[in-house]
Amino acid sequence: MLDSIWSLFQQSSMNADDTASAGSGGLQGQVDTLILANQAMWEILAGRLDVSEGELVKKMNEIDLRDGKLDGKITKQAVNAINCPDCGHKIAKKRANCYWCGTKLQGESLFVK
């Protein structure tokens, strides 16, 4: 399973190389750092919380599908939207309550920009 994740990162890395080839190459360094940070976080979580690779891939696919496309990309719309835990409607993460049913939501994530 990690092979498929690694392949995804490699493809992203190759695309970044193509994009950065006209520039200073700083983008490749950022991609490499993100890959390293993600691997470290995965190993810590897997070790401490007994999380399986299957669970990781399932969550990756769930996040990927938030924009309606399983394409290995995350969009700003997908990051900023969640499904209401009560009624299932898509709502903005920054809302305190669901627009549709009024359910109180947990609040903002540290990863939302």
N, C-alpha and C positions, 0 to 999 in steps of 0.2 A: 504494500500500500504506500509506503514511503517512496517507493520508486515512482509511482504516479505523481506524487506531490513534487518530488525532485524534478521530474520531467516538466511539470508545469512551470516550476521556477526557472529551469534551464531555458524553456521557450521564451519566457518573459525576459530572461537575461539576454538571449540572442536578439530579441526585438529591441531591448534597451541599447545594445551595442550598435545596432543599425541606426537608431535614433541619435545616439550620442557621437557617432563617428565624425560628424561635422564639428562637434564641440570639443571640450577639453577632456571628455571621458569621465567626468565626475559622477555622472549618472550610474555608470557601471559600479563604481565604488559604493554608492548608496544601495544599489540592489544587492551587492555582495554582503554588505553589513546587515541588511534586512533578512537575508537568507540565514546568516549566522545567528542573528537574534531569534528568529523564528525556530530554528533548530534547538537552540538552548532552552527556549521557553517550552517547547514540546517535550524535551527530555526531562525537564524539571516536573512538568505536570504529569507526564506518564509515570514517572517514578514515585511521586508523592501522592497522587490521587488515583493511581491504578486506572488511568484512562487508556482505552485501546485505540489502535490506529483506525479501526472501523468507526468508532465514535467520532474521531477527528474528521475523517472523510465525510461522514454523515453531516456533521455540523458545517463543514466547508460547502457541501452541496446545498444545504439549507440556506446559507447566507448567499451563495451564488444565485440561487433561484429567487431571491427577494425582488429582483427586477424582472422576473418572468423568463429569464434565459439562463440555461446552464452552459456558460461560455468561458468559465475560468476567470471572470472579471467581476469586480465589485464596483458599482456605480454609487455616486453620491446619494442618489435617490434611494437606493437599497440600504445604505448605511443609515440614512435619516428616517427610515420608515420601519415600523413594526406592525405586527398583527395584534389587535386587542386580545388579551387573554380570555375575555368573557364573550364578546360577540364576534371576534375574528376579522373585523374590518381593519383595513390598512390605515394607520394613523402616523403622524409625525412623532418621532421619539421625544422631542422636546415638550410635548404636551403633558400637562399634569393629569388630565382626565381624558378619557375617550370621548371624541366628538359625538359618536353615535349612541353609546349607552351610558356614558358618565362614569365608567369604572375608573377609580384612582390608579394611576400608573406609578411605577417606581421612580422615575426621574431620569435625568440625563446620564449618559455613559461618558466615561473619560475619553472614549475614542471618537465621539461625534464632534465634528468641526463645524 
